[in-house]
Amino acid sequence: SYGSLLGTTLFQSFLAGPLAYKALSRPQFATLQTKTFPYYFGLQSVLPVLLCLTYPGAKHLSARLHSLGVYGVLAEENRWSVLVPLGVMFGAGVLNWAVVGPWTTKVMKERKHQETRDGKKYTDEGPHSQDMQRLNKSFAALHGASTLINLTGLGAMIWYGFTLGSMM
């Protein structure tokens, strides 16, 4: 679960997303991201739960039975090294999946409709209508928030990776 979560996050954030942005037209890129992100954010929401359920527990066999899975995640000694990073990963995934992602898609669709009303693409040179300026500003803020949330989740993944590595 951990490798899948970290791998998909690194791949989407630093390879697939930037390459698609460079290779596709903006409408194609927007369509691709609109279709991809619900699955991507869904994985980022579900996999931390699986990590919680499959937490390997203590190094020593005698202590392992009482520190497996959710019991180990909730143990006092694991609060900062396990519970917090898993909670941050889960929270970041759910926030992007259920709130920021759909909100961003809604603004993108509104912006497309505004292009039709204005007879001008949002990427065209100004001046733009006040509605288009508002939508562009909203999209930029939402995109920035989603990126920050995603990077926060990635930081938690790396943090948790050090915890897993120290158990080997």
C-alpha positions in Angstrom: 0.0 0.0 0.0 2.8 2.4 0.9 4.7 1.9 -2.3 1.5 2.4 -4.4 0.6 5.6 -2.5 4.0 7.1 -2.7 4.6 6.0 -6.3 1.3 7.3 -7.7 1.7 10.6 -5.9 5.2 11.1 -7.2 4.3 9.9 -10.7 1.2 12.1 -11.0 2.7 15.2 -9.3 6.1 15.3 -11.0 5.9 13.3 -14.2 2.5 12.6 -15.7 0.9 15.9 -14.8 3.7 18.2 -16.0 4.3 16.1 -19.2 0.6 16.1 -20.0 0.5 19.9 -19.5 3.3 20.3 -22.0 2.1 17.8 -24.5 -1.6 18.4 -24.7 -3.7 21.4 -25.6 -5.3 23.1 -22.6 -8.8 21.7 -23.3 -7.3 18.2 -23.6 -5.3 18.6 -20.5 -8.3 19.9 -18.6 -10.4 16.9 -19.7 -7.6 14.4 -18.8 -7.1 15.9 -15.3 -10.9 16.1 -14.7 -11.2 12.4 -15.4 -8.0 11.4 -13.6 -8.1 13.3 -10.4 -11.2 11.7 -8.8 -9.4 8.3 -9.0 -6.1 9.8 -8.0 -7.6 11.6 -5.0 -9.7 8.5 -4.2 -6.5 6.4 -4.0 -4.9 9.0 -1.8 -7.9 8.7 0.5 -8.2 4.9 0.6 -4.6 3.8 0.8 -3.8 5.5 4.1 -6.7 3.6 5.6 -5.1 0.4 4.3 -1.8 1.5 5.7 -3.5 1.9 9.1 -5.1 -1.6 8.9 -1.9 -3.2 7.8 0.5 -1.4 10.2 3.3 -3.9 10.8 3.8 -3.2 14.5 6.8 -3.5 16.8 10.2 -5.0 15.7 10.2 -7.6 18.5 8.0 -10.6 18.1 6.9 -10.5 21.8 5.5 -7.0 21.4 4.2 -7.4 17.9 0.8 -8.9 18.7 -0.2 -5.9 20.7 1.0 -3.4 18.2 -0.4 -4.6 14.8 -2.8 -2.7 12.7 -5.0 -0.1 14.2 -3.9 -0.9 17.7 -0.3 -0.1 16.8 -1.3 3.1 15.0 -3.3 4.3 18.0 -0.6 3.4 20.5 0.7 6.4 22.5 4.3 5.9 21.4 3.3 6.0 17.8 1.2 9.1 17.9 3.7 11.4 16.1 5.5 8.8 14.0 2.5 6.9 12.7 -0.9 8.3 13.6 -0.2 11.9 12.6 1.4 11.2 9.2 -1.4 8.7 8.3 -4.0 11.2 9.4 -2.4 13.9 7.4 -2.3 11.7 4.3 -5.9 10.7 4.7 -7.1 14.2 5.4 -5.2 15.6 2.4 -6.7 12.9 0.1 -10.2 13.4 1.3 -10.0 17.2 1.2 -8.9 17.1 -2.4 -11.3 14.3 -3.4 -14.4 15.6 -1.7 -14.0 19.3 -1.6 -11.2 21.1 -3.5 -11.2 18.8 -6.6 -15.0 19.0 -7.3 -14.9 22.8 -6.5 -12.1 23.3 -9.0 -13.9 21.3 -11.6 -17.0 23.4 -11.1 -15.0 26.6 -11.5 -13.4 25.2 -14.7 -16.9 24.5 -16.1 -18.1 27.9 -15.2 -15.1 29.5 -16.8 -15.8 27.5 -20.0 -19.4 28.9 -20.0 -18.1 32.4 -19.4 -15.8 32.0 -22.4 -18.9 31.4 -24.5 -20.7 34.4 -23.0 -17.7 36.7 -23.5 -16.7 35.3 -26.9 -13.2 35.1 -25.6 -11.0 32.4 -24.0 -9.7 32.8 -20.5 -6.2 32.6 -21.9 -6.7 35.4 -24.5 -5.0 38.7 -23.8 -7.1 41.1 -21.7 -9.2 42.9 -20.9 -11.5 40.3 -19.5 -15.0 40.6 -18.0 -15.3 40.9 -14.3 -16.9 37.5 -14.2 -13.9 36.0 -16.0 -11.4 37.8 -13.8 -13.3 36.4 -10.7 -13.3 32.9 -12.2 -9.6 33.0 -13.1 -8.8 34.2 -9.6 -10.9 31.5 -8.0 -9.3 28.8 -10.2 -5.8 30.0 -9.4 -6.6 29.9 -5.6 -8.2 26.5 -5.8 -5.4 25.1 -7.9 -2.8 26.5 -5.5 -4.7 25.1 -2.5 -5.0 21.6 -4.1 -1.2 21.7 -4.9 -0.4 22.7 -1.3 -2.6 20.0 0.1 -1.1 17.4 -2.2 2.5 18.4 -1.2 1.5 18.3 2.4 0.2 14.7 1.9 3.5 13.9 0.1 5.5 15.2 3.0 3.5 13.0 5.4 4.1 10.0 3.1 7.9 10.6 3.3 7.7 11.1 7.0 5.8 7.8 7.4 8.4 6.2 5.1 11.1 7.0 7.6 9.1 5.4 10.3 8.6 2.2 8.2 12.3 2.2 7.3 13.4 2.5 10.9 11.4 -0.7 11.7 13.5 -2.9 9.3 
